[in-house]
């Protein structure tokens, strides 16, 4: 029997956020160079987990979704961010991250004073 109730806890999408941050500069990147920059930034923030190959697959999938919705423009093998759509994405992402942090803080039990 299928359950009608499900539980998911989704945190901030660090890979998509980092892709958007890197592509918000006006440079064009091939995927290999783009992934190298994104991976280095995530490692510096201690946010790269799950192995490099898995992260590469997730980054490629996120990049293709960005291309599909028009946030990123693909010309040949190079990717370039579209400024207006990236700004909109970054605003929505920041709002969702803030909301997530607020919900996380409201769920934490209070520590009794000693």
Biopython code that builds the backbone (N, CA, C, O; Angstrom):
import numpy as np
from Bio.PDB.StructureBuilder import StructureBuilder

atoms = [
    (1, "UNK", "N", (0.843, -1.170, 0.000)),
    (1, "UNK", "CA", (0.000, 0.000, 0.000)),
    (1, "UNK", "C", (0.890, 1.235, 0.000)),
    (1, "UNK", "O", (1.907, 1.279, 0.693)),
    (2, "UNK", "N", (0.506, 2.224, -0.772)),
    (2, "UNK", "CA", (1.283, 3.445, -0.904)),
    (2, "UNK", "C", (0.883, 4.454, 0.168)),
    (2, "UNK", "O", (-0.302, 4.685, 0.407)),
    (3, "UNK", "N", (1.858, 5.034, 0.791)),
    (3, "UNK", "CA", (1.590, 6.038, 1.821)),
    (3, "UNK", "C", (1.271, 7.375, 1.181)),
    (3, "UNK", "O", (1.919, 7.780, 0.215)),
    (4, "UNK", "N", (0.278, 8.055, 1.716)),
    (4, "UNK", "CA", (-0.082, 9.366, 1.175)),
    (4, "UNK", "C", (0.705, 10.482, 1.845)),
    (4, "UNK", "O", (0.662, 11.635, 1.416)),
    (5, "UNK", "N", (1.408, 10.131, 2.878)),
    (5, "UNK", "CA", (2.199, 11.111, 3.616)),
    (5, "UNK", "C", (3.678, 10.852, 3.348)),
    (5, "UNK", "O", (4.138, 9.711, 3.387)),
    (6, "UNK", "N", (4.397, 11.902, 3.083)),
    (6, "UNK", "CA", (5.833, 11.729, 2.888)),
    (6, "UNK", "C", (6.566, 12.828, 3.638)),
    (6, "UNK", "O", (6.007, 13.883, 3.938)),
    (7, "UNK", "N", (7.808, 12.560, 3.929)),
    (7, "UNK", "CA", (8.626, 13.519, 4.658)),
    (7, "UNK", "C", (9.873, 13.816, 3.855)),
    (7, "UNK", "O", (10.636, 12.910, 3.519)),
    (8, "UNK", "N", (10.076, 15.062, 3.552)),
    (8, "UNK", "CA", (11.308, 15.468, 2.897)),
    (8, "UNK", "C", (11.831, 16.717, 3.578)),
    (8, "UNK", "O", (11.065, 17.606, 3.950)),
    (9, "UNK", "N", (13.115, 16.772, 3.733)),
    (9, "UNK", "CA", (13.738, 17.970, 4.278)),
    (9, "UNK", "C", (14.751, 18.422, 3.246)),
    (9, "UNK", "O", (15.782, 17.779, 3.046)),
    (10, "UNK", "N", (14.456, 19.503, 2.611)),
    (10, "UNK", "CA", (15.342, 20.021, 1.581)),
    (10, "UNK", "C", (16.024, 21.278, 2.096)),
    (10, "UNK", "O", (15.375, 22.247, 2.490)),
    (11, "UNK", "N", (17.310, 21.234, 2.080)),
    (11, "UNK", "CA", (18.079, 22.392, 2.478)),
    (11, "UNK", "C", (18.413, 23.239, 1.264)),
    (11, "UNK", "O", (17.942, 22.966, 0.160)),
    (12, "UNK", "N", (19.208, 24.247, 1.465)),
    (12, "UNK", "CA", (19.625, 25.093, 0.343)),
    (12, "UNK", "C", (20.380, 24.282, -0.701)),
    (12, "UNK", "O", (21.144, 23.379, -0.362)),
    (13, "UNK", "N", (20.166, 24.605, -1.955)),
    (13, "UNK", "CA", (20.835, 23.915, -3.055)),
    (13, "UNK", "C", (22.166, 24.612, -3.311)),
    (13, "UNK", "O", (22.248, 25.550, -4.104)),
    (14, "UNK", "N", (23.185, 24.146, -2.641)),
    (14, "UNK", "CA", (24.490, 24.799, -2.703)),
    (14, "UNK", "C", (25.123, 24.726, -4.097)),
    (14, "UNK", "O", (25.799, 25.664, -4.521)),
    (15, "UNK", "N", (24.906, 23.618, -4.804)),
    (15, "UNK", "CA", (25.499, 23.455, -6.140)),
    (15, "UNK", "C", (24.889, 24.464, -7.103)),
    (15, "UNK", "O", (25.614, 25.148, -7.825)),
    (16, "UNK", "N", (23.565, 24.564, -7.120)),
    (16, "UNK", "CA", (22.893, 25.514, -8.016)),
    (16, "UNK", "C", (23.263, 26.950, -7.652)),
    (16, "UNK", "O", (23.491, 27.781, -8.531)),
    (17, "UNK", "N", (23.321, 27.233, -6.358)),
    (17, "UNK", "CA", (23.686, 28.588, -5.933)),
    (17, "UNK", "C", (25.101, 28.944, -6.382)),
    (17, "UNK", "O", (25.350, 30.059, -6.841)),
    (18, "UNK", "N", (26.020, 28.000, -6.249)),
    (18, "UNK", "CA", (27.404, 28.270, -6.654)),
    (18, "UNK", "C", (27.520, 28.403, -8.163)),
    (18, "UNK", "O", (28.277, 29.242, -8.651)),
    (19, "UNK", "N", (26.777, 27.581, -8.918)),
    (19, "UNK", "CA", (26.758, 27.727, -10.381)),
    (19, "UNK", "C", (26.264, 29.122, -10.765)),
    (19, "UNK", "O", (26.851, 29.785, -11.620)),
    (20, "UNK", "N", (25.189, 29.554, -10.128)),
    (20, "UNK", "CA", (24.630, 30.873, -10.433)),
    (20, "UNK", "C", (25.611, 31.981, -10.074)),
    (20, "UNK", "O", (25.741, 32.960, -10.809)),
    (21, "UNK", "N", (26.300, 31.829, -8.950)),
    (21, "UNK", "CA", (27.265, 32.838, -8.531)),
    (21, "UNK", "C", (28.411, 32.951, -9.533)),
    (21, "UNK", "O", (28.805, 34.053, -9.914)),
    (22, "UNK", "N", (28.940, 31.812, -9.953)),
    (22, "UNK", "CA", (30.058, 31.819, -10.903)),
    (22, "UNK", "C", (29.603, 32.374, -12.248)),
    (22, "UNK", "O", (30.322, 33.158, -12.867)),
    (23, "UNK", "N", (28.423, 31.977, -12.704)),
    (23, "UNK", "CA", (27.938, 32.423, -14.011)),
    (23, "UNK", "C", (27.413, 33.857, -13.999)),
    (23, "UNK", "O", (27.160, 34.427, -15.060)),
    (24, "UNK", "N", (27.245, 34.448, -12.810)),
    (24, "UNK", "CA", (26.772, 35.834, -12.756)),
    (24, "UNK", "C", (27.853, 36.804, -13.235)),
    (24, "UNK", "O", (27.547, 37.930, -13.628)),
    (25, "UNK", "N", (29.111, 36.372, -13.204)),
    (25, "UNK", "CA", (30.161, 37.147, -13.860)),
    (25, "UNK", "C", (29.928, 37.038, -15.357)),
    (25, "UNK", "O", (29.297, 36.081, -15.805)),
    (26, "UNK", "N", (30.399, 37.950, -16.114)),
    (26, "UNK", "CA", (30.072, 37.948, -17.540)),
    (26, "UNK", "C", (30.996, 37.076, -18.392)),
    (26, "UNK", "O", (31.085, 37.271, -19.604)),
    (27, "UNK", "N", (31.676, 36.127, -17.776)),
    (27, "UNK", "CA", (32.571, 35.242, -18.520)),
    (27, "UNK", "C", (31.804, 34.037, -19.060)),
    (27, "UNK", "O", (30.785, 33.641, -18.495)),
    (28, "UNK", "N", (32.292, 33.461, -20.143)),
    (28, "UNK", "CA", (31.762, 32.220, -20.694)),
    (28, "UNK", "C", (32.666, 31.083, -20.250)),
    (28, "UNK", "O", (33.884, 31.244, -20.166)),
    (29, "UNK", "N", (32.066, 29.935, -19.967)),
    (29, "UNK", "CA", (32.828, 28.785, -19.510)),
    (29, "UNK", "C", (32.421, 27.545, -20.284)),
    (29, "UNK", "O", (31.248, 27.371, -20.613)),
    (30, "UNK", "N", (33.381, 26.688, -20.574)),
    (30, "UNK", "CA", (33.061, 25.326, -20.973)),
    (30, "UNK", "C", (32.786, 24.576, -19.676)),
    (30, "UNK", "O", (33.204, 25.014, -18.604)),
    (31, "UNK", "N", (32.090, 23.458, -19.766)),
    (31, "UNK", "CA", (31.670, 22.782, -18.534)),
    (31, "UNK", "C", (32.852, 22.381, -17.655)),
    (31, "UNK", "O", (32.790, 22.535, -16.435)),
    (32, "UNK", "N", (33.911, 21.877, -18.247)),
    (32, "UNK", "CA", (35.047, 21.414, -17.445)),
    (32, "UNK", "C", (35.638, 22.556, -16.613)),
    (32, "UNK", "O", (35.904, 22.390, -15.423)),
    (33, "UNK", "N", (35.840, 23.704, -17.241)),
    (33, "UNK", "CA", (36.391, 24.864, -16.520)),
    (33, "UNK", "C", (35.399, 25.379, -15.479)),
    (33, "UNK", "O", (35.790, 25.757, -14.375)),
    (34, "UNK", "N", (34.126, 25.391, -15.834)),
    (34, "UNK", "CA", (33.085, 25.846, -14.901)),
    (34, "UNK", "C", (33.038, 24.929, -13.684)),
    (34, "UNK", "O", (32.962, 25.405, -12.551)),
    (35, "UNK", "N", (33.082, 23.625, -13.907)),
    (35, "UNK", "CA", (33.044, 22.696, -12.785)),
    (35, "UNK", "C", (34.271, 22.844, -11.900)),
    (35, "UNK", "O", (34.164, 22.740, -10.678)),
    (36, "UNK", "N", (35.424, 23.083, -12.489)),
    (36, "UNK", "CA", (36.645, 23.262, -11.704)),
    (36, "UNK", "C", (36.498, 24.440, -10.738)),
    (36, "UNK", "O", (36.879, 24.342, -9.571)),
    (37, "UNK", "N", (35.948, 25.544, -11.224)),
    (37, "UNK", "CA", (35.747, 26.731, -10.375)),
    (37, "UNK", "C", (34.698, 26.445, -9.296)),
    (37, "UNK", "O", (34.909, 26.761, -8.126)),
    (38, "UNK", "N", (33.573, 25.847, -9.690)),
    (38, "UNK", "CA", (32.498, 25.555, -8.737)),
    (38, "UNK", "C", (32.984, 24.578, -7.670)),
    (38, "UNK", "O", (32.713, 24.772, -6.485)),
    (39, "UNK", "N", (33.689, 23.543, -8.076)),
    (39, "UNK", "CA", (34.194, 22.548, -7.119)),
    (39, "UNK", "C", (35.174, 23.177, -6.140)),
    (39, "UNK", "O", (35.120, 22.900, -4.941)),
    (40, "UNK", "N", (36.065, 24.017, -6.642)),
    (40, "UNK", "CA", (37.028, 24.683, -5.753)),
    (40, "UNK", "C", (36.309, 25.587, -4.754)),
    (40, "UNK", "O", (36.672, 25.623, -3.579)),
    (41, "UNK", "N", (35.296, 26.314, -5.213)),
    (41, "UNK", "CA", (34.547, 27.199, -4.310)),
    (41, "UNK", "C", (33.791, 26.400, -3.251)),
    (41, "UNK", "O", (33.770, 26.783, -2.082)),
    (42, "UNK", "N", (33.174, 25.297, -3.654)),
    (42, "UNK", "CA", (32.443, 24.475, -2.691)),
    (42, "UNK", "C", (33.388, 23.825, -1.686)),
    (42, "UNK", "O", (33.060, 23.732, -0.503)),
    (43, "UNK", "N", (34.552, 23.374, -2.139)),
    (43, "UNK", "CA", (35.530, 22.796, -1.211)),
    (43, "UNK", "C", (36.024, 23.838, -0.221)),
    (43, "UNK", "O", (36.225, 23.535, 0.955)),
    (44, "UNK", "N", (36.220, 25.065, -0.693)),
    (44, "UNK", "CA", (36.683, 26.132, 0.198)),
    (44, "UNK", "C", (35.645, 26.434, 1.283)),
    (44, "UNK", "O", (35.999, 26.798, 2.404)),
    (45, "UNK", "N", (34.372, 26.281, 0.943)),
    (45, "UNK", "CA", (33.289, 26.519, 1.915)),
    (45, "UNK", "C", (32.928, 25.255, 2.677)),
    (45, "UNK", "O", (32.000, 25.267, 3.487)),
    (46, "UNK", "N", (33.648, 24.161, 2.430)),
    (46, "UNK", "CA", (33.378, 22.863, 3.045)),
    (46, "UNK", "C", (31.949, 22.397, 2.743)),
    (46, "UNK", "O", (31.278, 21.830, 3.605)),
    (47, "UNK", "N", (31.496, 22.642, 1.512)),
    (47, "UNK", "CA", (30.138, 22.263, 1.112)),
    (47, "UNK", "C", (30.143, 21.205, 0.017)),
    (47, "UNK", "O", (29.081, 20.874, -0.511)),
    (48, "UNK", "N", (31.298, 20.666, -0.340)),
    (48, "UNK", "CA", (31.384, 19.632, -1.374)),
    (48, "UNK", "C", (31.397, 18.276, -0.686)),
    (48, "UNK", "O", (32.359, 17.925, -0.002)),
    (49, "UNK", "N", (30.329, 17.521, -0.871)),
    (49, "UNK", "CA", (30.279, 16.192, -0.273)),
    (49, "UNK", "C", (29.721, 15.208, -1.287)),
    (49, "UNK", "O", (29.066, 15.608, -2.249)),
    (50, "UNK", "N", (29.974, 13.943, -1.080)),
    (50, "UNK", "CA", (29.439, 12.916, -1.954)),
    (50, "UNK", "C", (30.385, 12.483, -3.053)),
    (50, "UNK", "O", (30.016, 11.649, -3.880)),
    (51, "UNK", "N", (31.578, 13.015, -3.088)),
    (51, "UNK", "CA", (32.539, 12.618, -4.110)),
    (51, "UNK", "C", (32.498, 13.524, -5.319)),
    (51, "UNK", "O", (31.458, 14.091, -5.654)),
    (52, "UNK", "N", (33.631, 13.653, -5.966)),
    (52, "UNK", "CA", (33.761, 14.581, -7.086)),
    (52, "UNK", "C", (32.913, 14.171, -8.286)),
    (52, "UNK", "O", (32.308, 15.031, -8.926)),
    (53, "UNK", "N", (32.855, 12.885, -8.603)),
    (53, "UNK", "CA", (32.070, 12.446, -9.763)),
    (53, "UNK", "C", (30.576, 12.693, -9.562)),
    (53, "UNK", "O", (29.881, 13.124, -10.482)),
    (54, "UNK", "N", (30.090, 12.417, -8.359)),
    (54, "UNK", "CA", (28.673, 12.659, -8.073)),
    (54, "UNK", "C", (28.382, 14.150, -8.140)),
    (54, "UNK", "O", (27.340, 14.560, -8.652)),
    (55, "UNK", "N", (29.288, 14.952, -7.630)),
    (55, "UNK", "CA", (29.117, 16.399, -7.687)),
    (55, "UNK", "C", (29.143, 16.888, -9.131)),
    (55, "UNK", "O", (28.390, 17.793, -9.491)),
    (56, "UNK", "N", (29.992, 16.305, -9.952)),
    (56, "UNK", "CA", (30.058, 16.665, -11.374)),
    (56, "UNK", "C", (28.726, 16.358, -12.062)),
    (56, "UNK", "O", (28.239, 17.167, -12.851)),
    (57, "UNK", "N", (28.139, 15.204, -11.771)),
    (57, "UNK", "CA", (26.843, 14.851, -12.350)),
    (57, "UNK", "C", (25.736, 15.791, -11.893)),
    (57, "UNK", "O", (24.908, 16.221, -12.696)),
    (58, "UNK", "N", (25.722, 16.110, -10.602)),
    (58, "UNK", "CA", (24.714, 17.031, -10.084)),
    (58, "UNK", "C", (24.866, 18.425, -10.699)),
    (58, "UNK", "O", (23.877, 19.072, -11.045)),
    (59, "UNK", "N", (26.109, 18.874, -10.829)),
    (59, "UNK", "CA", (26.354, 20.199, -11.408)),
    (59, "UNK", "C", (25.922, 20.240, -12.869)),
    (59, "UNK", "O", (25.341, 21.229, -13.316)),
    (60, "UNK", "N", (26.199, 19.176, -13.615)),
    (60, "UNK", "CA", (25.805, 19.135, -15.026)),
    (60, "UNK", "C", (24.282, 19.140, -15.150)),
    (60, "UNK", "O", (23.724, 19.829, -16.004)),
    (61, "UNK", "N", (23.621, 18.372, -14.300)),
    (61, "UNK", "CA", (22.146, 18.340, -14.322)),
    (61, "UNK", "C", (21.566, 19.721, -13.995)),
    (61, "UNK", "O", (20.638, 20.178, -14.662)),
    (62, "UNK", "N", (22.101, 20.371, -12.988)),
    (62, "UNK", "CA", (21.615, 21.712, -12.614)),
    (62, "UNK", "C", (21.870, 22.702, -13.751)),
    (62, "UNK", "O", (21.017, 23.537, -14.052)),
    (63, "UNK", "N", (23.028, 22.610, -14.373)),
    (63, "UNK", "CA", (23.366, 23.501, -15.472)),
    (63, "UNK", "C", (22.393, 23.314, -16.636)),
    (63, "UNK", "O", (21.951, 24.296, -17.233)),
    (64, "UNK", "N", (22.058, 22.076, -16.961)),
    (64, "UNK", "CA", (21.119, 21.815, -18.050)),
    (64, "UNK", "C", (19.721, 22.333, -17.711)),
    (64, "UNK", "O", (19.008, 22.805, -18.597)),
    (65, "UNK", "N", (19.323, 22.251, -16.443)),
    (65, "UNK", "CA", (18.030, 22.815, -16.033)),
    (65, "UNK", "C", (18.054, 24.332, -16.168)),
    (65, "UNK", "O", (17.067, 24.937, -16.588)),
    (66, "UNK", "N", (19.177, 24.945, -15.816)),
    (66, "UNK", "CA", (19.313, 26.394, -15.998)),
    (66, "UNK", "C", (19.184, 26.763, -17.465)),
    (66, "UNK", "O", (18.552, 27.767, -17.793)),
    (67, "UNK", "N", (19.769, 25.976, -18.348)),
    (67, "UNK", "CA", (19.676, 26.226, -19.783)),
    (67, "UNK", "C", (18.217, 26.085, -20.236)),
    (67, "UNK", "O", (17.727, 26.911, -21.006)),
    (68, "UNK", "N", (17.526, 25.049, -19.763)),
    (68, "UNK", "CA", (16.134, 24.805, -20.152)),
    (68, "UNK", "C", (15.201, 25.948, -19.760)),
    (68, "UNK", "O", (14.295, 26.293, -20.518)),
    (69, "UNK", "N", (15.415, 26.540, -18.580)),
    (69, "UNK", "CA", (14.525, 27.612, -18.125)),
    (69, "UNK", "C", (15.002, 29.001, -18.547)),
    (69, "UNK", "O", (14.313, 29.989, -18.294)),
    (70, "UNK", "N", (16.157, 29.091, -19.177)),
    (70, "UNK", "CA", (16.620, 30.370, -19.709)),
    (70, "UNK", "C", (17.497, 31.189, -18.787)),
    (70, "UNK", "O", (17.747, 32.363, -19.060)),
    (71, "UNK", "N", (17.967, 30.603, -17.706)),
    (71, "UNK", "CA", (18.846, 31.314, -16.780)),
    (71, "UNK", "C", (20.259, 31.374, -17.345)),
    (71, "UNK", "O", (21.005, 32.317, -17.083)),
    (72, "UNK", "N", (20.615, 30.356, -18.124)),
    (72, "UNK", "CA", (21.941, 30.260, -18.731)),
    (72, "UNK", "C", (21.755, 30.044, -20.228)),
    (72, "UNK", "O", (20.856, 29.321, -20.657)),
    (73, "UNK", "N", (22.617, 30.681, -21.014)),
    (73, "UNK", "CA", (22.585, 30.517, -22.461)),
    (73, "UNK", "C", (23.765, 29.654, -22.877)),
    (73, "UNK", "O", (24.903, 29.888, -22.470)),
    (74, "UNK", "N", (23.467, 28.641, -23.704)),
    (74, "UNK", "CA", (24.517, 27.752, -24.188)),
    (74, "UNK", "C", (24.793, 28.092, -25.642)),
    (74, "UNK", "O", (23.886, 28.086, -26.474)),
    (75, "UNK", "N", (26.057, 28.392, -25.944)),
    (75, "UNK", "CA", (26.486, 28.659, -27.312)),
    (75, "UNK", "C", (27.610, 27.676, -27.619)),
    (75, "UNK", "O", (28.714, 27.793, -27.087)),
    (76, "UNK", "N", (27.319, 26.712, -28.478)),
    (76, "UNK", "CA", (28.307, 25.665, -28.750)),
    (76, "UNK", "C", (28.522, 24.852, -27.492)),
    (76, "UNK", "O", (27.593, 24.216, -26.995)),
    (77, "UNK", "N", (29.739, 24.868, -26.972)),
    (77, "UNK", "CA", (30.048, 24.157, -25.731)),
    (77, "UNK", "C", (30.231, 25.114, -24.559)),
    (77, "UNK", "O", (30.615, 24.694, -23.467)),
    (78, "UNK", "N", (29.960, 26.395, -24.779)),
    (78, "UNK", "CA", (30.187, 27.380, -23.726)),
    (78, "UNK", "C", (28.873, 27.838, -23.110)),
    (78, "UNK", "O", (27.843, 27.935, -23.778)),
    (79, "UNK", "N", (28.945, 28.118, -21.809)),
    (79, "UNK", "CA", (27.785, 28.550, -21.037)),
    (79, "UNK", "C", (28.031, 29.962, -20.532)),
    (79, "UNK", "O", (29.124, 30.294, -20.073)),
    (80, "UNK", "N", (27.000, 30.781, -20.626)),
    (80, "UNK", "CA", (27.070, 32.155, -20.135)),
    (80, "UNK", "C", (25.756, 32.469, -19.429)),
    (80, "UNK", "O", (24.682, 32.131, -19.925)),
    (81, "UNK", "N", (25.847, 33.113, -18.276)),
    (81, "UNK", "CA", (24.656, 33.471, -17.516)),
    (81, "UNK", "C", (23.897, 34.616, -18.169)),
    (81, "UNK", "O", (24.496, 35.499, -18.784)),
    (82, "UNK", "N", (22.567, 34.597, -18.030)),
    (82, "UNK", "CA", (21.708, 35.688, -18.490)),
    (82, "UNK", "C", (21.433, 36.550, -17.262)),
    (82, "UNK", "O", (20.803, 36.094, -16.308)),
    (83, "UNK", "N", (21.904, 37.793, -17.286)),
    (83, "UNK", "CA", (21.936, 38.642, -16.091)),
    (83, "UNK", "C", (20.577, 38.788, -15.412)),
    (83, "UNK", "O", (20.482, 38.601, -14.199)),
    (84, "UNK", "N", (19.529, 39.115, -16.156)),
    (84, "UNK", "CA", (18.217, 39.367, -15.549)),
    (84, "UNK", "C", (17.665, 38.108, -14.877)),
    (84, "UNK", "O", (17.168, 38.172, -13.752)),
    (85, "UNK", "N", (17.750, 36.971, -15.562)),
    (85, "UNK", "CA", (17.233, 35.731, -14.995)),
    (85, "UNK", "C", (18.081, 35.254, -13.814)),
    (85, "UNK", "O", (17.546, 34.700, -12.853)),
    (86, "UNK", "N", (19.391, 35.464, -13.880)),
    (86, "UNK", "CA", (20.248, 35.091, -12.750)),
    (86, "UNK", "C", (19.927, 35.929, -11.523)),
    (86, "UNK", "O", (19.896, 35.410, -10.407)),
    (87, "UNK", "N", (19.689, 37.216, -11.717)),
    (87, "UNK", "CA", (19.332, 38.083, -10.587)),
    (87, "UNK", "C", (18.030, 37.614, -9.951)),
    (87, "UNK", "O", (17.909, 37.573, -8.727)),
    (88, "UNK", "N", (17.065, 37.264, -10.781)),
    (88, "UNK", "CA", (15.786, 36.763, -10.278)),
    (88, "UNK", "C", (15.978, 35.451, -9.518)),
    (88, "UNK", "O", (15.411, 35.266, -8.441)),
    (89, "UNK", "N", (16.772, 34.550, -10.073)),
    (89, "UNK", "CA", (17.038, 33.279, -9.407)),
    (89, "UNK", "C", (17.724, 33.510, -8.058)),
    (89, "UNK", "O", (17.363, 32.893, -7.056)),
    (90, "UNK", "N", (18.710, 34.398, -8.042)),
    (90, "UNK", "CA", (19.455, 34.659, -6.808)),
    (90, "UNK", "C", (18.535, 35.229, -5.720)),
    (90, "UNK", "O", (18.672, 34.873, -4.550)),
    (91, "UNK", "N", (17.607, 36.103, -6.095)),
    (91, "UNK", "CA", (16.652, 36.655, -5.123)),
    (91, "UNK", "C", (15.783, 35.551, -4.539)),
    (91, "UNK", "O", (15.617, 35.463, -3.323)),
    (92, "UNK", "N", (15.230, 34.709, -5.409)),
    (92, "UNK", "CA", (14.371, 33.613, -4.946)),
    (92, "UNK", "C", (15.149, 32.649, -4.076)),
    (92, "UNK", "O", (14.642, 32.184, -3.055)),
    (93, "UNK", "N", (16.367, 32.346, -4.466)),
    (93, "UNK", "CA", (17.198, 31.425, -3.711)),
    (93, "UNK", "C", (17.531, 31.992, -2.326)),
    (93, "UNK", "O", (17.483, 31.272, -1.329)),
    (94, "UNK", "N", (17.864, 33.270, -2.273)),
    (94, "UNK", "CA", (18.173, 33.901, -0.985)),
    (94, "UNK", "C", (16.955, 33.880, -0.067)),
    (94, "UNK", "O", (17.083, 33.635, 1.133)),
    (95, "UNK", "N", (15.781, 34.134, -0.624)),
    (95, "UNK", "CA", (14.556, 34.108, 0.176)),
    (95, "UNK", "C", (14.283, 32.701, 0.703)),
    (95, "UNK", "O", (13.910, 32.533, 1.864)),
    (96, "UNK", "N", (14.467, 31.697, -0.143)),
    (96, "UNK", "CA", (14.236, 30.314, 0.284)),
    (96, "UNK", "C", (15.252, 29.885, 1.336)),
    (96, "UNK", "O", (14.899, 29.184, 2.285)),
    (97, "UNK", "N", (16.503, 30.295, 1.180)),
    (97, "UNK", "CA", (17.539, 29.958, 2.163)),
    (97, "UNK", "C", (17.248, 30.597, 3.508)),
    (97, "UNK", "O", (17.440, 29.971, 4.550)),
    (98, "UNK", "N", (16.782, 31.845, 3.490)),
    (98, "UNK", "CA", (16.434, 32.542, 4.731)),
    (98, "UNK", "C", (15.262, 31.853, 5.413)),
    (98, "UNK", "O", (15.267, 31.666, 6.629)),
    (99, "UNK", "N", (14.257, 31.475, 4.625)),
    (99, "UNK", "CA", (13.093, 30.772, 5.168)),
    (99, "UNK", "C", (13.502, 29.428, 5.759)),
    (99, "UNK", "O", (13.021, 29.048, 6.826)),
    (100, "UNK", "N", (14.382, 28.710, 5.079)),
    (100, "UNK", "CA", (14.853, 27.421, 5.575)),
    (100, "UNK", "C", (15.566, 27.585, 6.913)),
    (100, "UNK", "O", (15.325, 26.820, 7.847)),
    (101, "UNK", "N", (16.437, 28.576, 7.005)),
    (101, "UNK", "CA", (17.170, 28.808, 8.255)),
    (101, "UNK", "C", (16.222, 29.172, 9.385)),
    (101, "UNK", "O", (16.413, 28.737, 10.521)),
    (102, "UNK", "N", (15.190, 29.974, 9.081)),
    (102, "UNK", "CA", (14.216, 30.351, 10.105)),
    (102, "UNK", "C", (13.447, 29.127, 10.598)),
    (102, "UNK", "O", (13.222, 28.979, 11.799)),
    (103, "UNK", "N", (13.042, 28.247, 9.674)),
    (103, "UNK", "CA", (12.337, 27.028, 10.073)),
    (103, "UNK", "C", (13.250, 26.113, 10.872)),
    (103, "UNK", "O", (12.811, 25.486, 11.836)),
    (104, "UNK", "N", (14.506, 26.033, 10.483)),
    (104, "UNK", "CA", (15.454, 25.180, 11.195)),
    (104, "UNK", "C", (15.649, 25.682, 12.622)),
    (104, "UNK", "O", (15.720, 24.884, 13.557)),
    (105, "UNK", "N", (15.735, 26.985, 12.792)),
    (105, "UNK", "CA", (15.930, 27.558, 14.127)),
    (105, "UNK", "C", (14.686, 27.368, 14.985)),
    (105, "UNK", "O", (14.802, 27.184, 16.197)),
    (106, "UNK", "N", (13.511, 27.409, 14.392)),
    (106, "UNK", "CA", (12.280, 27.264, 15.179)),
    (106, "UNK", "C", (12.081, 25.822, 15.637)),
    (106, "UNK", "O", (11.352, 25.590, 16.601)),
    (107, "UNK", "N", (12.704, 24.850, 14.980)),
    (107, "UNK", "CA", (12.562, 23.440, 15.344)),
    (107, "UNK", "C", (13.550, 23.015, 16.415)),
    (107, "UNK", "O", (13.335, 21.997, 17.074)),
    (108, "UNK", "N", (14.603, 23.751, 16.604)),
    (108, "UNK", "CA", (15.625, 23.335, 17.554)),
    (108, "UNK", "C", (15.103, 23.467, 18.977)),
    (108, "UNK", "O", (14.523, 24.492, 19.333)),
    (109, "UNK", "N", (15.307, 22.434, 19.795)),
    (109, "UNK", "CA", (14.833, 22.492, 21.184)),
    (109, "UNK", "C", (15.663, 23.493, 21.979)),
    (109, "UNK", "O", (16.852, 23.700, 21.732)),
    (110, "UNK", "N", (14.989, 24.095, 22.933)),
    (110, "UNK", "CA", (15.690, 25.050, 23.794)),
    (110, "UNK", "C", (16.541, 24.294, 24.795)),
    (110, "UNK", "O", (16.140, 23.250, 25.309)),
    (111, "UNK", "N", (17.710, 24.827, 25.064)),
    (111, "UNK", "CA", (18.618, 24.228, 26.024)),
    (111, "UNK", "C", (18.339, 24.875, 27.380)),
    (111, "UNK", "O", (18.408, 26.098, 27.508)),
    (112, "UNK", "N", (18.021, 24.055, 28.403)),
    (112, "UNK", "CA", (17.738, 24.650, 29.713)),
    (112, "UNK", "C", (18.986, 25.298, 30.301)),
    (112, "UNK", "O", (20.100, 24.797, 30.146)),
    (113, "UNK", "N", (18.775, 26.417, 30.974)),
    (113, "UNK", "CA", (19.882, 27.138, 31.610)),
    (113, "UNK", "C", (20.353, 26.360, 32.840)),
    (113, "UNK", "O", (19.534, 25.862, 33.613)),
    (114, "UNK", "N", (21.650, 26.259, 33.018)),
    (114, "UNK", "CA", (22.209, 25.537, 34.175)),
    (114, "UNK", "C", (22.648, 26.470, 35.235)),
    (114, "UNK", "O", (23.140, 26.033, 36.276)),
]
sb = StructureBuilder()
sb.init_structure("model")
sb.init_model(0)
sb.init_chain("A")
sb.init_seg("    ")
for serial, (resi, resn, name, xyz) in enumerate(atoms, 1):
    if name == "N":
        sb.init_residue(resn, " ", resi, " ")
    sb.init_atom(name, np.array(xyz, "f"), 0.0, 1.0, " ", f" {name:<3s}", serial, name[0])
structure = sb.get_structure()
